[in-house]
């Protein structure tokens, strides 16, 4: 099992990336949410300069927020700083677009962007479409130290629905998902591999990254202790957050059936009673997203939700769950940092989990 540390991109994250490298983490991942965090590529550039071998990836770059040539150019620039240890994770924009009140990118948009990005990153010419215009584009100065498309940059795609999973099998090199249910993971991997086969691709193994978080409980510590809530609460509450669309808003689309009632309660008692006008409510809904709990959110956290959403427990309990997830097909566990200080979670998992596996 590979372990990643996942940052709500903060410009000084390179300090923690170096520490993660020393504690056995193989990957450092960075969120792309322009209204919430630092710029993802500026953050990755500093991390590249201050690390030696840890892999650096977007988790995930939001398709549609930047045009495809810009995304390809940005990640190829990072690859010039960290040759061969760069990954481009892409997605439709649960946060990066919801935080602006915009719907996720459509599959048609994602397909076009992925096809353009992949060709450019292979040093090839791509057909770029903008409105009614179609143009052939390519990187003009590929070998002069500006960018690096010589060392391969794998593209991973975040998906949860059946149609998006099919696209992973057709176009992507890896899968990014959330949720710690082994049966859900197995089913998703089987669907992606079947789609790959249908498109003539050999995908015997699928690199699968699972976005989660966790806390190693100290002897006698309760799962609802203030320290645990600070460390994993913002990640657990994500399962209750709502996709923003005033016409289609629904309680916690990522919530497992076990906490569907809690998601509905969060939706009706919190989101629908916010004082922010509905036309701007997406701003309040995403304040503190994956970094801190908003006032009043802690009352919706339960031991069951924390267990379902995160790797929280004693070292032995976490190790057992890690092995179960590995058997299900997870390759990389990406642990979310809540806030701008990753030292505790890096130290805990490095000493109590990674070192003992």
N, C-alpha and C positions, 0 to 999 in steps of 0.2 A: 504494500500500500504506500502510495506517495501522499505526503501531507503538504498542503498549501496554507499560507496565511493570506487572508483576503482583506484588503484595505479599502474603506471609503476614502478614495484617493486624497491624501493630504500631502502637501508638497514636501514635508520633511520626513516622509515615511521611510526614506533610505536608511535612517538610523535603525529602525526596526527590521528592515529587510536584511541588513547585515547580521543582526542578532539571530534572526530566524535561520539564516544560513548556518550559523555556528551551532544551532540546536537541532540540526537534522532535517529541517524543512526543505523540500525539493522545489517548491514553487512559491512565488509571490504573485498574487492576483490583485487587480485594481478595478474598482467600479468606475463607470463612465456616466456621471450624472451632473451635467453642467450647472444646474441650479442649486445643487447641494454641496459639492465637494470641489477640490482643486482640479485643474485640468489633468486628465488621465495620462496623457502622453508626456507632459512636462514632469509629472511625478515619476513616471517610468524611466525617463531619461536620467534623472538623478539616481534612481535605484540602480540602473545599469552601470553607472559610473562608480558606485560605491559597493558593488558586489562582484563575486568571482565566478560562481558557477550556478547559482540558483536560477531557475527559469522564471521569466517575467511574462505575464499575460494579462490581457484585458478580460474582465469578467463582469459585464461584457460590453464591447463597443456597440453603441446603438445604431443600427442600420436606419438610414433615413435622416438622422440628425446631421450627419456630415455626408457630403456626396462621396460616392465610392472611391474616386481617385484620391481624395484627401485622406480617407481612412487607410488606403493602401500605402500612400506616401508616408503617413505618420508612423505606422508600424514598421515600415521598411527603414525609416530613420532610426528607430530604436534598435533595429537589427544591426545597423552599422556600429552602434555602441556595444552591443552584446551579441556578437555573431552566433547564430545557431541556438540561442537560448530564449527565443521570443515566440510567443503564441498569440494569435489573434482570436479571441473569443468574441462572437457576435450574437446579437439578440434583437428582439422587436421593441424593447423599451418599456418594461413594466414601471420602472422609476423614471428613467431618463426622458420619457415622453409624458407619463402620467403627471409628473411634477409640473408640467406646463399645461395640464388639462387636455392633452392630446392623446388620441388612441394609439395603441401599439402599431408599429409599421405593418403593413399588409404583406402577406406571403409573396405576392407578385413583386413588390418592392424589394423584399429580402432576396428573392431569387436573382433579380437583375443585379443587385449590389454584390452579392456573393460571387456571381459569375464574373463580373468585371474585376473585383478585387483579386480573385484567384489567378486570373490571367496576368494581371499586372505584376503580381508577386512572383510569377514564374518568368518574368522578363518578356512576356509576350504582348502582342497588341490586343486591345479589347475594344468591343463595340459599345460605346457609351451613349445612352439615350437620355435626353432631357426634353420633356414635352414632345413636340413634333420633330425635334432635331435628333439626328443620329450621326455620331462622329467616331472615327477610329482614333484611339489614343494609345500612347505608350510612354514609358519613362525615357526621357531623352539622354540622360547622363547617368547611366546605371553603374558605371565602373570608375567613377571619379571621386569616390569618397563621400558622396552626399547621402546615398542610401545603400542598402545591401539586400539584393534579391538573389544573391548567389547561394547563401545559406538558407535552407528551406524554412518557411514560416507556416506551420500547420494552422488550419482554420477550424475552430470548434464552434458549434452552434448550440445555443440554449433553446430548449423547446420543452413543451409539456403536452400539447395536443397531438392527436393522430396525424393531421396533415403536416404539421411542422416536423414531427418525428420522421415522416417519410422523406422530407427534404434533407434531414440530417443524413439519412442513408444514401441519398442521391448525390449530395454535394459536399458534405463536411468530412473532416478528418477525425472529429471527436464530438462527444455529446456533453453538454452542461445541463444539469438538472437540480432540482431541490426535492426534499422529502426523503425520509429515512426508512421507508417501508420496503423491505427486500423484494416483496412480490411485485410492487409497482416498478421497481428498478429492473427486475428480470423481464417483465412484460415490455417495458420500453426498449430495452436492448434487443429483445427478440424482434420487435417490430422494425427497428432501425436496420438490423442485419438483413431482414427479409426484403426491405425496400432497397438496400444496397444490391442484393442479389438480383432483384428485378431490373435494376439499372446496369447490370453487368459489372458490378464492382465486387471485389473480393474483400470482405470485411470480417475476417475470422475473429479478430480481436477488435474491440472498440474502446478507445480511451475515454473513460467516463469520469467527469468531474462533478462532485456533489457539493453544492453550496450549503453549508450548515454553520454551526458554531458549537461551542462547548465550554464546559467548566469542570475541572477536576475537583471533586469535593474533598475537603480536608476531613480528617477524622472527627466524627461527631457533628459535622456541619449539615444543616438542613438545606434541602434543595430550594427552599424559598427564602434563604438568608439574604440580607441586603447585598452582600458581595456577589452572590450568584445572580441575583436579579440585575445588578449593574452590568455584569459581564455577558449575560445571554438574553436578558429581557428584550432588548431591541430586535434581536434575531427571531425570538419566539413569536413576538407580536406580529411579525411580518405575515405569518399565516392567516392573520385575521384582517389584514389590509384589503382594501377593495380596489378592483380595476376601475379607473375613473372614466365614466361615460354616463352622463345624467339620464340617458335613455335606457341604458342597460346595466346600471349599477346593481351589483349583487353582493351578498355577504361573502367575504373571504374566499375567493375562487381557488386559493391554494390550500384551504383548510381541509385536512383529512376528515373522513366521516365521523371519526371519534370526537371531533371538536366542532362539528357543524353547528350545534346549538350555541356554542360560545361565540362562533363567528357571527351568527345572526344577532346575538345579543350586542356584540360590539358594533355591528352595523346600525341596528335600530336605536340603541341607547346612546351611542357616541357619535358616529359619523352623521346620522340624520338629525342630530340635535346640536351640531356645531353652530356657533354664532356667526361664523364667516358666511357671507352670502353664497348660495349654491353656485353662482357663476365663478366664484373664486375658491371654492371649498377644497379643491385639490391642493392648494398651497398649505392649508392647515393640516390636511390629512397626511402630507408627507414631511412635515416639519420633524426633524430628528430622525428621519428614515435610516434605520440600521445603525444609528450612532447613539441615540439616547431615547429613553421613554418620555413621551409627553406627559404633562400633568394629568393624572387620572387614568392613564393606561395600565398602570401596575395592577389595578383591581381586576383586570381581565386575564392576568396571568394565573395559571394553575400548575400544579406539579405535573399533571398529565400533558398539558400543552408544552411545557419545557422539555419533558422526556421525548415527546413526539418530534419536536422541532430541532432539538440540539443533542449533542453528545455530552450529556451531563450526568455525572455519577462518580462512583469510586473509580480508581485506576483500573481495577479488575473488571468492573462493569463496562467501562468504556472500551477496554481491549476486547472484550467478548463481542461487543456491538461492531467494532471495527472489523473483526474477523468475519462476522456475519455479513456485513456490507461488502467485504472483499469477495466472499463466496457468491454474492448476488451479482457481482460484476463491476462494482465501483473500483476505479483505479486511483482516484485522487480525492481526498477529503479536504475541502477548502474551508478553513475556519475563519469566520467573520470576526473582525476587530470592531468592537463597539466603541467608537470615539477615535481619539488620535494617540493612543498609547497601547501598543501591542505586547508590552513586556511580560505582563502576567500570563496571558494565554500562551505565549511562546515558551516561557519557562516551564509552566505546568505541563503542557503536552510534550515538550521536548524531553523533560526528565521522567515523567510518570507514564507516558504512553509510547512515544516514538522510540525511546531508548530501551523499552521492554518488549517490543514486538520482535 
